[in-house]
């Protein structure tokens, strides 16, 4: 089933878990799918907080929006794609900001996978039909270097390097404040229990995460930093830096927006995304053991912002 549905809990269902109740009363929707709908804020209640284990009371009104299913396999789309390297085992790309990596509810087309299917003839199937070749991801608003596997052997080998922390990943970010070079953050990261769209270093069931600041350029109230990450948790850099007092400029989800800007920071107002760019990626080639190193320059929007900030800082 798809579309909007309103359900009202009857006396017979009082005390049933919310996720179980919905899985029972929604046609062809599993309990795991119900929980995903909750995470995507597609379930609302007339009273109380949306939680899978909520014991539903009589008369509770529940509104559910079930999106249409994604195509069984993504289609190739002639989208522009900056390819940094391409051989029989892998392709390295410079992902633009605003592009989702793989199809998901609300993003069935226009993704990196759709573009790859047009530009690349063969991709690894380990990621499944919806994520061919995808070894790691970048947030929609993050630009920069990504490696994609073109066969299953390469996919397993590169994934193993990510798992064993053998891949060097460096990002450039603009943050509020001035963190110290050498700042090392190891707070585990998990889903924020109070805000399903956010991650948190204070989650009850966090996964190990490592972020280290390796370079800082102070720019009067903000700093251009280079960050190395040893893991790749969802929103890792954004969470770690924000929770340690240095939120990313332009990041509305993690306290990085400012309504009033001083004149010398006026260029920040033009940003339409968090200032975060995957600038450097280094790993071992899965076939011959060569050290592969790739760098992506700042895209135009971020470069223009930094150029303006440096100009005003120099006039001080």
Secondary structure, DSSP 8 states (H G I E B T S, - for coil): --EEEEEE--GGGTT-BHHHHHHHHSTT--HHHHHHHHHTT-EEESSS---TT-B--TT-EEEEEE-----SS--------EEEEE-SSEEEEEE-TT--SS-BTTBSSSSHHHHHHHH-S---STT-TTSTTB-S---TT-EEEEEEESSHHHHHHHHHHHHTT-SEEEEEEEEES---TT-EE---BEE-TT-TT-EETT-TT-B---EEEEEEEE-SSEEEEEEEESS--TTHHHHHHHHTT--BTT-GGGT---SS--GGGGGGGG--S--EEEEEEEEE-TTT--EEEEE----HHHHHHHHHHHHHHHT-
